Amino acid sequence: MFLIPLLVDTGVVRGGWSWLLVFGCLLAADILSRRIRRWYEGRFGLVRPVGGKGWGPFLSFIGLSLLGFVLIPGLLVRFMGVSTAVFDGDVLSWPFVVLGSVLLGSGFMYRPYLPFNVIAGALLLSLALVPLGDLLGLAGGVHPFNSAARLPVLALGLICHAFTAHATLVRELHQIQLELGDPGAVGNGDTDNESICA
Amino acid sequence: MSEPFQELASLNKLIHEPGRLAIVTALSACESADFVFLLRLTGLSKGNLSAHLSKLEEAGVVMIRKEFAGKVPRTVVSLTNDGRGSVRAYWEQLERLKREAGKWRPVVEPA
């Protein structure tokens, strides 16, 4: 999926074949994601978070966006003399620098539950910070995150966000479990009543 | 026996049992969870978890419903409104008792 826009945009796959390729990959991704989800829920169970916890998540999103897209660039330009072209140009991909930092930060914050976010965040951050377009010899030296690969990389970010949301809840519940001790160790006398889980 | 200690005996025994306490406390932190998740989280055996859930359901603390994920049945458990209130009341009572017991000092009779 991540390579399709590159293949299409760079002309490796053309015309109707490109649409067929996109459709096929979407279908494969859908089937695969359902299988992964079924395996995950069968192995670890399903937990649904309490819906509508107020304005917290929305305000966090606004706050992080303001910090990453307004405050930090503003401060760097004003006090460190950094050129505005750094944030607008194609040498590095500033939106993905912000996204990578958020993923990396969330991975550390919720460790040990989000090693995937730490790896994905670090990878994204490092790729977004180097002039990848020049290194790959792309036309005009445009950073691929600013053109063809933008949507796939954004999709990766959203997947990591889903992991974060689930892991936060699991972390909260495991904390409860730690505080309560191990109820399974208490001798309640096992029963054979499995009627409701049959 | 003085008051806070006497009140300990009046704690909701349905919730106070460690296995059930783990179940309802976990459920109070989320909207719903399935049997497998609760099994892994609480460390109870299938039989114990099932028995505890049956008791909680009979008392109207939890609601159990069957769902299907494709062809696979799934048992989903959630707290009822009354159940949520009972869990909240239980923790509030326990917190209050803890505070009062912390202030309590034995009265030493003069010889």
Chai-1 contact restraints between the chains, C-beta under 6 A:
chainA,res_idxA,chainB,res_idxB,connection_type,confidence,min_distance_angstrom,max_distance_angstrom,comment,restraint_id
A,G45,B,D34,contact,1.0,0.0,6.0,A-B,restraint_1
A,G45,B,V36,contact,1.0,0.0,6.0,A-B,restraint_2
A,G45,B,F37,contact,1.0,0.0,6.0,A-B,restraint_3
A,G45,B,R40,contact,1.0,0.0,6.0,A-B,restraint_4
A,L46,B,D34,contact,1.0,0.0,6.0,A-B,restraint_5
A,L46,B,F37,contact,1.0,0.0,6.0,A-B,restraint_6
A,V47,B,C30,contact,1.0,0.0,6.0,A-B,restraint_7
A,V47,B,A33,contact,1.0,0.0,6.0,A-B,restraint_8
A,V47,B,F37,contact,1.0,0.0,6.0,A-B,restraint_9
A,R48,B,E31,contact,1.0,0.0,6.0,A-B,restraint_10
A,R48,B,S32,contact,1.0,0.0,6.0,A-B,restraint_11
A,P49,B,C30,contact,1.0,0.0,6.0,A-B,restraint_12
A,V50,B,E31,contact,1.0,0.0,6.0,A-B,restraint_13
A,E172,B,A29,contact,1.0,0.0,6.0,A-B,restraint_14
A,L173,B,A26,contact,1.0,0.0,6.0,A-B,restraint_15
A,L173,B,A29,contact,1.0,0.0,6.0,A-B,restraint_16
A,L173,B,L41,contact,1.0,0.0,6.0,A-B,restraint_17
A,I176,B,T25,contact,1.0,0.0,6.0,A-B,restraint_18
A,I176,B,A26,contact,1.0,0.0,6.0,A-B,restraint_19
A,Q177,B,L41,contact,1.0,0.0,6.0,A-B,restraint_20
A,L180,B,A22,contact,1.0,0.0,6.0,A-B,restraint_21
A,D182,B,G43,contact,1.0,0.0,6.0,A-B,restraint_22
A,P183,B,P18,contact,1.0,0.0,6.0,A-B,restraint_23
A,P183,B,G19,contact,1.0,0.0,6.0,A-B,restraint_24
A,P183,B,A22,contact,1.0,0.0,6.0,A-B,restraint_25
A,P183,B,T42,contact,1.0,0.0,6.0,A-B,restraint_26
A,P183,B,L44,contact,1.0,0.0,6.0,A-B,restraint_27
A,G184,B,G43,contact,1.0,0.0,6.0,A-B,restraint_28
A,G184,B,L44,contact,1.0,0.0,6.0,A-B,restraint_29
A,V186,B,P18,contact,1.0,0.0,6.0,A-B,restraint_30
A,N188,B,G19,contact,1.0,0.0,6.0,A-B,restraint_31
A,N188,B,N48,contact,1.0,0.0,6.0,A-B,restraint_32
A,D190,B,S45,contact,1.0,0.0,6.0,A-B,restraint_33
A,D190,B,G47,contact,1.0,0.0,6.0,A-B,restraint_34
A,D190,B,N48,contact,1.0,0.0,6.0,A-B,restraint_35
A,T191,B,G47,contact,1.0,0.0,6.0,A-B,restraint_36
A,T191,B,A51,contact,1.0,0.0,6.0,A-B,restraint_37
A,D192,B,G47,contact,1.0,0.0,6.0,A-B,restraint_38
A,N193,B,G47,contact,1.0,0.0,6.0,A-B,restraint_39
A,N193,B,S50,contact,1.0,0.0,6.0,A-B,restraint_40
A,N193,B,A51,contact,1.0,0.0,6.0,A-B,restraint_41
A,E194,B,K46,contact,1.0,0.0,6.0,A-B,restraint_42
A,E194,B,G47,contact,1.0,0.0,6.0,A-B,restraint_43
A,E194,B,S50,contact,1.0,0.0,6.0,A-B,restraint_44
A,I196,B,S50,contact,1.0,0.0,6.0,A-B,restraint_45
A,C197,B,F35,contact,1.0,0.0,6.0,A-B,restraint_46
A,C197,B,S50,contact,1.0,0.0,6.0,A-B,restraint_47
A,C197,B,T75,contact,1.0,0.0,6.0,A-B,restraint_48
